[in-house]
Amino acid sequence: MSAAVRASRLADVTWPDLEGRRPLVLLPLGSCEQHGPHLPLDTDAAVAQAVAERAAARLGGTADVLVAPPQAYGASGEHEGFPGTVSLGHAALRLLITEIGRSLLRWADRLLVVNGHGGNLVSLADAVTGLRGESRDAAWWPCLPPGSDAHAGRTETSLMLRLRPSAVRGERAVAGPTEPVGQLMDRLRAESVRGVSPSGVLGDPAGAAAGEGERLLDRMADRLATDIGVWRVSGHGRLGSGGER
């Protein structure tokens, strides 16, 4: 298979297509968790997959990049007060990423986990640093638009209006607490998300628009493609060309 016609999704190739190749594989990692009364449960996975695929398209002419099928379950214990949430927990997620990385890096050159859910970060960073300690070239990268609100507010609503507008129940959208998440962290730890926000929203969806979602997706994909090109990995496995963001 020539470089010009290579598929960009791991799910679309056969094993002979990978002989003689050592690709970078992007693994979108999300969650199955409540996103307020108006957004679908797979919001984090959908965003991570879209950012990974856009970045892969930007790099397609200069690098061998494949996007793996998304991992749609993560560590979402803080959202378990809402039906629909399915959480693996940190121990299982850490083991899952470790074993995916060990298996995948038998034939791939590098693994980059593109993370769409902040609650995954503790176990994700542990798993990636463990893989790196085994001399496997793995890293993680966060889908975090600058200035975004915490959860199911304007940012994620705009992203989903762009990605899957039919799944957005705009008539149900309500505002939740709008303080920065850092100010809410003590209450979130003590009461979980439902105790802090009965709707599950941390932020305000008002003003969300598909056009804003498109701009946010493009900015994240541009930054991801740039960071991949530099491939600078921090001590805890975070990929980034410009330091922590």
N, C-alpha and C positions, 0 to 999 in steps of 0.2 A: 504494500500500500504506500503510495508516494506521499510526501509531505503535503502536497497540494490538496490531496483528497482525504487526508486522515480525519476520522471522526473525532469529535471533541468530547464525547461521552464514553466512559468506560463501558456502560451498559450496551453500547452499540457495536462494540468490536468483538472479534473472535480471538482465540489464543494465537493463531498464526499471525494475526495482524500485529502482535506485540513482540514477535521474535526479532531480535536484533535491536530492540528499542529499550531505552531506559528513561521513561517519561517522568515528569513531575505529575503527581496525582493530587488534585484538590478534592478534599472530602468535606462537603457541606454538613455542618452539625447544627441541629436545631433543638426543638422540643415539641412535645405534645402537651400543651397547657392552655389554660384560659387566657384569652386576650380581650377581656371585657365582654359586654353583651353584644358587641358589633363586629368583632374580628374572628376569623377562624382559628382553630386550635393549632394549625400547622404554620402560623405566621412566621415564626423564627426560622423554621426549615425552609420555607418558601423564599425568604429574603436571602438566606445564606446561599441557596442554590442559584438564585438569580445573579448575585454578585460574583460567585465563582464562575458561572458560565460567561458572564460579560468579560471578566478578566481573562479567561482562557481565550476568548475570541480576539481580544486585543493582542495576546501573545502568540497567536497561532502561526504567524508567519516567521517568528524568530525562535520559538521554543517548542518542544514536544510536551504538550500539556493535555491531560485528561481530567475530566470531572467525574468523580465516582458518584454512584447513587447516594442520595442524602441519607444521613442517619437522623431519623425524625423523632427519636426519643432521647431525652437527656435528664439532667438532675433538676427537677422542678418541685422539690418538696415544699417550697414556700407558697406554691399555688394549689396544694392538694385540698384546700378548703372548698374548691369549686369542682363540680362534676365535669368530666371530660379530660381532666388533667391526668396524665400517666407519667410517673417519674421512675427512672431507673435507680436513683440514688447515686451518691458519689462513688462508693466502692465499686459498684457494677459498671458505671461509666468509665472510671479509671481503667478497669480491667478490659473493657470493650475496646477503648482506644489503643491500649497497649497491644492487644492481640491483633487488631486490624493492622496496626503499624508493623508488627513483626512479620505478618503474613505478606502484606502488600509490598514491603521493602525487600522481599526476596527477589522480586523482578523489576520493581520500579526504582528509580534513582532517589527521589525525594517525595516526602509526604507533607502536605500543608493542610491542616484542618482549618476550614473557614467557619468560624463560630458565630451563630446568630443569637445565642441565648447567654446572657451574662451569668446566670446561675451555674453554667457548666465550667466556669473558668478555673475553679480550684482543682477539680479532678482532671480537667484537660491539661492544665499546666504541669501537674504531677506526672501524668502519663507521658507527655511529650518530653519532659526532662529525663524521665526514665529511659525512653527510647534513645535519646541522645547519649545518655550514659552507656548504652550498649553499642555506640558508634553507628547509630542509624540516623540518617539525615531527615529529621522530622521537625516541624514547627507548627505554630498556631497563629491565627490572625483574627481580630475581632471585627465584626460588622457593626461599627459604631459611628453613625453620622455625627459630625460636630454639632453641638448645640441640641442634641436630641433630648426629648423628654423620656421618662423612665419606662413606661409600659402602657401600650395600647392607647397612647395619646395621638397628637397630631402627626408625629414622625411615622410611626408604624401604620397609622391609618392611611397616610399619603402613599406609603410604599405598597400597601395592599390594594389601594384604589388603582395603582398603576399595574400591579401584577395580576390581580384577580378580582376585578371590581364586582363581579357577580356574587362573590362570597362576603362582601362587606354589607352589613345591615345598618346602613346609615341612620335609619329612623330610630334605632336603639341606642345610638351613641350618646354617652353622658360623660361629664367631666368628673374626675376624681381629684384627690389631693394633688396640688401642683407644686409643692415644695420640692427642692432638689432631693434626690433619693438619699443622699448622704445625711440629710436632716431627718429622714424618716427611718433610717436603718435600725436604730434601737427598737422602735415600735415594730418594725417588720420582723425582727428576730423574735420579739416577745409574743407578737399577736398573729404573725403570718400576714399575707397580703389581704386576706378577707377581713381580718380584724381592723386593718387600716383603711381599706377601701371596699365596701360591700359590693360595689360593681366590678371590682377587679381592675379598674383603670387607675393608673398613676400618671396624671397629666390631663390634657384637655384635647379631645379630637377636633374641636371647632377649627374651621379653616383648612382642614386637610384637603388636598387636591392631588389628582393623578400627575399633574405637571410637576409639582414639588417632589412627588415620589420618583419620577423619572430623573430629575436632577440629583437627588440623593443617591440613587442607584449608580448613576454615571460617576459621581464623585468617588464613591466607595470602590467601584471597579477600577477607575483610573489609579487610585492610591494603591490598591492591591497589586495591580500589574506593575507599578513602579517598585513596590517593595519586593516583589518576586524577582525583578530584574537585578536588584542589589543583593538580595538574599543575605541580609544581616540578621542574625538570630541572637536574642538576648540570653542571659544566663538562665531564665525560666522558660525559654522556648518560644518567646514571642517574636514573630517576624516583623521587622519595621526598619525603614531606611532613615527615619527622622526621629528616632528615640520613641519614648512612650507617648501614646495619644489616648 
